[in-house]
Amino acid sequence: MAKGQQQLEAEADKARKKRVDAENKKAARKTEEQQAALADTPLTAAEKAFVVKIGAKMNNGRRTTMPSSAEILKYSQLKARMK
């Protein structure tokens, strides 16, 4: 029985999603390994200053003074290492 165009596209979409999910899981594992390797290293002075600066902005209600998403990601990674 021949498959219709919609069925072929649905199967291709499922395969693409499965491939993308596998790539994302692999990237997440790599990031976790990198963070685990850095877990015992102390923060540099610049990193400490960054954490303090962004920490002060985190709960600010003004949209113009809030940190960007990249800064929030970096902050969360450094905050985990801060002891």
N, CA, C and O atoms as a MOPAC input file, in Angstrom:
PM7 MOZYME 1SCF
protein

 N      0.84500 1    -1.17000 1     0.00000 1
 C      0.00000 1     0.00000 1     0.00000 1
 C      0.89700 1     1.24100 1     0.00000 1
 O      1.83800 1     1.33100 1     0.78800 1
 N      0.60800 1     2.16600 1    -0.86100 1
 C      1.40100 1     3.38200 1    -0.98800 1
 C      1.02700 1     4.35800 1     0.12300 1
 O     -0.12900 1     4.45400 1     0.53500 1
 N      2.03500 1     5.06900 1     0.58800 1
 C      1.81400 1     6.05600 1     1.64100 1
 C      1.50200 1     7.40600 1     1.00400 1
 O      2.07300 1     7.76900 1    -0.02400 1
 N      0.59900 1     8.13400 1     1.62500 1
 C      0.24000 1     9.45400 1     1.13200 1
 C      1.28300 1    10.48200 1     1.54600 1
 O      2.13800 1    10.20800 1     2.38900 1
 N      1.20700 1    11.65100 1     0.95600 1
 C      2.16600 1    12.72300 1     1.23500 1
 C      2.11400 1    13.14200 1     2.69900 1
 O      3.15600 1    13.37200 1     3.31300 1
 N      0.90700 1    13.24300 1     3.26700 1
 C      0.77900 1    13.64000 1     4.66600 1
 C      1.42700 1    12.62200 1     5.59500 1
 O      2.08300 1    12.99400 1     6.56700 1
 N      1.24600 1    11.34900 1     5.30000 1
 C      1.83000 1    10.30300 1     6.13700 1
 C      3.35900 1    10.33000 1     6.03600 1
 O      4.05000 1    10.15100 1     7.03900 1
 N      3.87500 1    10.54900 1     4.84900 1
 C      5.32500 1    10.64100 1     4.67200 1
 C      5.88500 1    11.84000 1     5.43900 1
 O      6.92900 1    11.74000 1     6.08300 1
 N      5.18800 1    12.96700 1     5.36500 1
 C      5.63600 1    14.16400 1     6.08100 1
 C      5.56300 1    13.95900 1     7.59300 1
 O      6.44300 1    14.41900 1     8.32200 1
 N      4.53600 1    13.28200 1     8.06600 1
 C      4.39500 1    13.02000 1     9.50400 1
 C      5.52100 1    12.11800 1    10.00100 1
 O      6.08300 1    12.34900 1    11.07100 1
 N      5.84300 1    11.09600 1     9.22300 1
 C      6.93700 1    10.19900 1     9.59600 1
 C      8.27300 1    10.93000 1     9.58200 1
 O      9.10000 1    10.71800 1    10.46900 1
 N      8.49300 1    11.78000 1     8.59700 1
 C      9.73000 1    12.56000 1     8.52100 1
 C      9.82000 1    13.53100 1     9.69200 1
 O     10.90100 1    13.74900 1    10.23800 1
 N      8.68900 1    14.11500 1    10.08000 1
 C      8.66400 1    15.04400 1    11.21100 1
 C      9.00300 1    14.31400 1    12.50600 1
 O      9.75100 1    14.83700 1    13.33200 1
 N      8.46400 1    13.11700 1    12.69000 1
 C      8.77200 1    12.32300 1    13.88400 1
 C     10.25200 1    11.97400 1    13.94400 1
 O     10.87400 1    12.05300 1    15.00400 1
 N     10.81700 1    11.58700 1    12.79800 1
 C     12.23800 1    11.24900 1    12.74300 1
 C     13.09900 1    12.47400 1    13.04000 1
 O     14.11000 1    12.36800 1    13.73500 1
 N     12.70400 1    13.63700 1    12.51700 1
 C     13.45300 1    14.86600 1    12.77000 1
 C     13.40200 1    15.23400 1    14.24600 1
 O     14.42000 1    15.60900 1    14.82900 1
 N     12.23200 1    15.13200 1    14.84700 1
 C     12.10000 1    15.44400 1    16.26800 1
 C     12.93800 1    14.50300 1    17.12300 1
 O     13.55800 1    14.92600 1    18.09900 1
 N     12.95300 1    13.23900 1    16.75700 1
 C     13.74400 1    12.25900 1    17.50800 1
 C     15.23100 1    12.58400 1    17.40800 1
 O     15.95800 1    12.47600 1    18.39500 1
 N     15.68500 1    12.98000 1    16.22100 1
 C     17.08800 1    13.32900 1    16.01400 1
 C     17.46300 1    14.58500 1    16.80300 1
 O     18.51900 1    14.63900 1    17.43300 1
 N     16.58900 1    15.59000 1    16.76200 1
 C     16.85000 1    16.83900 1    17.48100 1
 C     16.87200 1    16.58500 1    18.98800 1
 O     17.72000 1    17.13200 1    19.69400 1
 N     15.95400 1    15.76700 1    19.48200 1
 C     15.93400 1    15.43800 1    20.91200 1
 C     17.21700 1    14.74300 1    21.33400 1
 O     17.75900 1    15.02600 1    22.40200 1
 N     17.70500 1    13.83100 1    20.49600 1
 C     18.94900 1    13.13000 1    20.80900 1
 C     20.12500 1    14.10100 1    20.83900 1
 O     20.98900 1    13.99900 1    21.71000 1
 N     20.16500 1    15.03500 1    19.90300 1
 C     21.24100 1    16.03600 1    19.87500 1
 C     21.17400 1    16.93000 1    21.10700 1
 O     22.20600 1    17.26100 1    21.69000 1
 N     19.96800 1    17.32200 1    21.50600 1
 C     19.81000 1    18.18000 1    22.68200 1
 C     20.22700 1    17.45300 1    23.96300 1
 O     20.84400 1    18.05500 1    24.84200 1
 N     19.89700 1    16.17400 1    24.07400 1
 C     20.30400 1    15.39900 1    25.24700 1
 C     21.82400 1    15.25800 1    25.30100 1
 O     22.42400 1    15.33400 1    26.37300 1
 N     22.43400 1    15.05600 1    24.14900 1
 C     23.89000 1    14.94300 1    24.07800 1
 C     24.54800 1    16.26100 1    24.48900 1
 O     25.53300 1    16.25800 1    25.22800 1
 N     24.01600 1    17.37200 1    24.02000 1
 C     24.55400 1    18.68200 1    24.37400 1
 C     24.36400 1    18.96400 1    25.86000 1
 O     25.24300 1    19.54900 1    26.49400 1
 N     23.23000 1    18.55700 1    26.42200 1
 C     22.97600 1    18.76000 1    27.85000 1
 C     23.94700 1    17.94000 1    28.69100 1
 O     24.45200 1    18.42100 1    29.70600 1
 N     24.20800 1    16.71400 1    28.27600 1
 C     25.17800 1    15.88200 1    28.99700 1
 C     26.56600 1    16.50100 1    28.95300 1
 O     27.28300 1    16.50000 1    29.95300 1
 N     26.94600 1    17.03000 1    27.79200 1
 C     28.26000 1    17.66300 1    27.64800 1
 C     28.37000 1    18.88500 1    28.55800 1
 O     29.40300 1    19.09000 1    29.19600 1
 N     27.31900 1    19.69100 1    28.62100 1
 C     27.31200 1    20.87500 1    29.48200 1
 C     27.40400 1    20.47500 1    30.95000 1
 O     28.13700 1    21.10000 1    31.71700 1
 N     26.66900 1    19.44400 1    31.34600 1
 C     26.72500 1    18.96100 1    32.72400 1
 C     28.12800 1    18.47900 1    33.08700 1
 O     28.60900 1    18.73500 1    34.19000 1
 N     28.77800 1    17.78300 1    32.16200 1
 C     30.13700 1    17.30200 1    32.40800 1
 C     31.10500 1    18.47000 1    32.56400 1
 O     31.98700 1    18.44000 1    33.42200 1
 N     30.94200 1    19.49800 1    31.73600 1
 C     31.80400 1    20.67200 1    31.83300 1
 C     31.58700 1    21.38700 1    33.16000 1
 O     32.55000 1    21.82800 1    33.78800 1
 N     30.34300 1    21.50700 1    33.59400 1
 C     30.04900 1    22.15800 1    34.86400 1
 C     30.59000 1    21.34400 1    36.02800 1
 O     31.09100 1    21.90800 1    37.00100 1
 N     30.49500 1    20.02000 1    35.93700 1
 C     31.01700 1    19.16700 1    36.99700 1
 C     32.53500 1    19.29200 1    37.09300 1
 O     33.09200 1    19.23800 1    38.19000 1
 N     33.20200 1    19.45600 1    35.96300 1
 C     34.65500 1    19.61000 1    35.96300 1
 C     35.06200 1    20.93400 1    36.61100 1
 O     36.12900 1    21.03100 1    37.21700 1
 N     34.21100 1    21.94600 1    36.47900 1
 C     34.51800 1    23.26100 1    37.04400 1
 C     34.02100 1    23.42500 1    38.47700 1
 O     34.30000 1    24.44300 1    39.11100 1
 N     33.30000 1    22.45500 1    38.98900 1
 C     32.63300 1    22.59800 1    40.28800 1
 C     33.59900 1    22.92900 1    41.42700 1
 O     33.24100 1    23.66900 1    42.34300 1
 N     34.79300 1    22.40000 1    41.37900 1
 C     35.73300 1    22.60800 1    42.48100 1
 C     36.65100 1    23.80200 1    42.28700 1
 O     37.40900 1    24.14900 1    43.19200 1
 N     36.59700 1    24.43200 1    41.13000 1
 C     37.46700 1    25.59300 1    40.90700 1
 C     36.81100 1    26.84600 1    41.47800 1
 O     35.62200 1    27.07700 1    41.25800 1
 N     37.56900 1    27.65100 1    42.20200 1
 C     36.98400 1    28.87500 1    42.77500 1
 C     36.71800 1    29.91600 1    41.68400 1
 O     37.33500 1    29.89700 1    40.61900 1
 N     35.79500 1    30.81100 1    41.97500 1
 C     35.47400 1    31.87800 1    41.02800 1
 C     36.58100 1    32.91600 1    41.00100 1
 O     37.20100 1    33.20500 1    42.02400 1
 N     36.82300 1    33.47100 1    39.83300 1
 C     37.78900 1    34.55700 1    39.71900 1
 C     37.14300 1    35.84800 1    40.21900 1
 O     35.93900 1    35.88600 1    40.47000 1
 N     37.92300 1    36.87600 1    40.35800 1
 C     37.39900 1    38.16000 1    40.82300 1
 C     36.37000 1    38.71900 1    39.84800 1
 O     35.35800 1    39.28400 1    40.26400 1
 N     36.62600 1    38.56300 1    38.55800 1
 C     35.68200 1    39.06000 1    37.55200 1
 C     34.36000 1    38.29200 1    37.62100 1
 O     33.28700 1    38.88000 1    37.49100 1
 N     34.44600 1    36.97600 1    37.82500 1
 C     33.23100 1    36.17100 1    37.93900 1
 C     32.44100 1    36.53100 1    39.19100 1
 O     31.21200 1    36.58300 1    39.15000 1
 N     33.12000 1    36.77500 1    40.28800 1
 C     32.43700 1    37.18700 1    41.51900 1
 C     31.73900 1    38.52500 1    41.33100 1
 O     30.60700 1    38.71400 1    41.77800 1
 N     32.42000 1    39.45400 1    40.66500 1
 C     31.82800 1    40.76700 1    40.40300 1
 C     30.59400 1    40.62500 1    39.51100 1
 O     29.59400 1    41.31300 1    39.71700 1
 N     30.66200 1    39.74200 1    38.53100 1
 C     29.52700 1    39.51200 1    37.64300 1
 C     28.33200 1    38.96100 1    38.42500 1
 O     27.20200 1    39.40700 1    38.22900 1
 N     28.58200 1    37.99300 1    39.30900 1
 C     27.50500 1    37.39400 1    40.10100 1
 C     26.84700 1    38.44400 1    40.98600 1
 O     25.62200 1    38.47600 1    41.10300 1
 N     27.64200 1    39.29400 1    41.60500 1
 C     27.09200 1    40.33500 1    42.47300 1
 C     26.27100 1    41.34000 1    41.65800 1
 O     25.18300 1    41.74100 1    42.07200 1
 N     26.80100 1    41.74600 1    40.49100 1
 C     26.10800 1    42.72600 1    39.64600 1
 C     24.78000 1    42.18500 1    39.13400 1
 O     23.76500 1    42.87900 1    39.19400 1
 N     24.77600 1    40.96200 1    38.63400 1
 C     23.55500 1    40.37300 1    38.07800 1
 C     22.59200 1    39.99100 1    39.19900 1
 O     21.37800 1    40.11000 1    39.03300 1
 N     23.10800 1    39.53700 1    40.32900 1
 C     22.24800 1    39.19200 1    41.45900 1
 C     21.41400 1    40.37600 1    41.91500 1
 O     20.25800 1    40.21100 1    42.30500 1
 N     21.98700 1    41.55700 1    41.86900 1
 C     21.25900 1    42.75900 1    42.26200 1
 C     20.16300 1    43.09800 1    41.26000 1
 O     19.14400 1    43.67900 1    41.63400 1
 N     20.35500 1    42.74800 1    40.00700 1
 C     19.37200 1    43.04700 1    38.96400 1
 C     18.25500 1    42.00600 1    38.87100 1
 O     17.20600 1    42.28200 1    38.28900 1
 N     18.46500 1    40.82100 1    39.43200 1
 C     17.53500 1    39.71000 1    39.21700 1
 C     16.10200 1    40.01300 1    39.63400 1
 O     15.17600 1    39.64800 1    38.90900 1
 N     15.88700 1    40.64900 1    40.74400 1
 C     14.53200 1    40.88900 1    41.23200 1
 C     14.03600 1    42.29900 1    40.95000 1
 O     13.04900 1    42.74800 1    41.53200 1
 N     14.72100 1    42.98800 1    40.06200 1
 C     14.31200 1    44.33700 1    39.69600 1
 C     13.11600 1    44.23800 1    38.75400 1
 O     13.16400 1    43.50800 1    37.76400 1
 N     12.06000 1    44.96000 1    39.05400 1
 C     10.83900 1    44.87500 1    38.26100 1
 C     10.87000 1    45.62800 1    36.95100 1
 O      9.99400 1    45.42200 1    36.11200 1
 N     11.83500 1    46.48200 1    36.74700 1
 C     11.87900 1    47.27600 1    35.51700 1
 C     12.48800 1    46.47100 1    34.38600 1
 O     13.58300 1    45.92500 1    34.52400 1
 N     11.80000 1    46.39900 1    33.29600 1
 C     12.24900 1    45.59400 1    32.16100 1
 C     13.58600 1    46.08600 1    31.59600 1
 O     14.39300 1    45.28300 1    31.12700 1
 N     13.81700 1    47.37200 1    31.63800 1
 C     15.03800 1    47.92400 1    31.05400 1
 C     16.27500 1    47.60800 1    31.88400 1
 O     17.38800 1    47.63000 1    31.35900 1
 N     16.10300 1    47.31600 1    33.16500 1
 C     17.26000 1    47.04600 1    34.00900 1
 C     17.43800 1    45.56500 1    34.31500 1
 O     18.39300 1    45.18400 1    34.99300 1
 N     16.53300 1    44.73000 1    33.82600 1
 C     16.65900 1    43.29500 1    34.07900 1
 C     17.78200 1    42.71200 1    33.21900 1
 O     18.03500 1    43.20700 1    32.12100 1
 N     18.45200 1    41.67200 1    33.70100 1
 C     19.52000 1    41.05200 1    32.90400 1
 C     18.95000 1    40.29300 1    31.70500 1
 O     17.78600 1    39.89300 1    31.69800 1
 N     19.79100 1    40.10700 1    30.70500 1
 C     19.36200 1    39.36000 1    29.52200 1
 C     19.34400 1    37.87000 1    29.84500 1
 O     19.82800 1    37.44900 1    30.89600 1
 N     18.79100 1    37.08900 1    28.94800 1
 C     18.70800 1    35.64700 1    29.17600 1
 C     20.10300 1    35.00900 1    29.21700 1
 O     20.32500 1    34.05900 1    29.96700 1
 N     21.03200 1    35.52100 1    28.42100 1
 C     22.40000 1    34.99900 1    28.43500 1
 C     23.07400 1    35.28600 1    29.78000 1
 O     23.80500 1    34.45000 1    30.30900 1
 N     22.81900 1    36.47900 1    30.32400 1
 C     23.38600 1    36.82300 1    31.62900 1
 C     22.78400 1    35.96600 1    32.73300 1
 O     23.48100 1    35.57400 1    33.66900 1
 N     21.49800 1    35.67700 1    32.62700 1
 C     20.84200 1    34.83400 1    33.63100 1
 C     21.40300 1    33.42600 1    33.58300 1
 O     21.62700 1    32.81900 1    34.63100 1
 N     21.63800 1    32.89000 1    32.38500 1
 C     22.21500 1    31.55800 1    32.25100 1
 C     23.61000 1    31.50600 1    32.86500 1
 O     23.92500 1    30.59600 1    33.63200 1
 N     24.44000 1    32.48400 1    32.52300 1
 C     25.79400 1    32.53400 1    33.07600 1
 C     25.75100 1    32.68500 1    34.59200 1
 O     26.53500 1    32.05600 1    35.30300 1
 N     24.83500 1    33.51800 1    35.08900 1
 C     24.66800 1    33.72500 1    36.52900 1
 C     24.31400 1    32.41100 1    37.22500 1
 O     24.87500 1    32.09200 1    38.27300 1
 N     23.38700 1    31.65300 1    36.64700 1
 C     22.97100 1    30.40100 1    37.27700 1
 C     24.10600 1    29.39000 1    37.31400 1
 O     24.23300 1    28.63000 1    38.27400 1
 N     24.93200 1    29.37800 1    36.27500 1
 C     26.06600 1    28.45000 1    36.23600 1
 C     27.11600 1    28.85900 1    37.26100 1
 O     27.68700 1    27.99700 1    37.92900 1
 N     27.38500 1    30.16600 1    37.39900 1
 C     28.38200 1    30.63700 1    38.36200 1
 C     27.85700 1    30.52000 1    39.78500 1
 O     28.62000 1    30.21700 1    40.70200 1
 N     26.57200 1    30.75300 1    39.97800 1
 C     25.97200 1    30.68600 1    41.32200 1
 C     26.10000 1    29.26500 1    41.87400 1
 O     26.29200 1    29.08500 1    43.07600 1
 N     25.99700 1    28.26800 1    41.01400 1
 C     26.13900 1    26.88100 1    41.44300 1
 C     27.54700 1    26.59600 1    41.95700 1
 O     27.73500 1    25.75600 1    42.83700 1
 N     28.53500 1    27.30300 1    41.40300 1
 C     29.92600 1    27.10100 1    41.81600 1
 C     30.31100 1    27.93900 1    43.02600 1
 O     31.32700 1    27.67600 1    43.66900 1
 N     29.50800 1    28.94200 1    43.33800 1
 C     29.83500 1    29.84800 1    44.43200 1
 C     29.61400 1    29.16100 1    45.79000 1
 O     28.55700 1    28.58100 1    46.03500 1
 N     30.61100 1    29.23500 1    46.65400 1
 C     30.49300 1    28.59000 1    47.96600 1
 C     30.98100 1    29.51700 1    49.05100 1
 O     30.96200 1    29.15400 1    50.22700 1

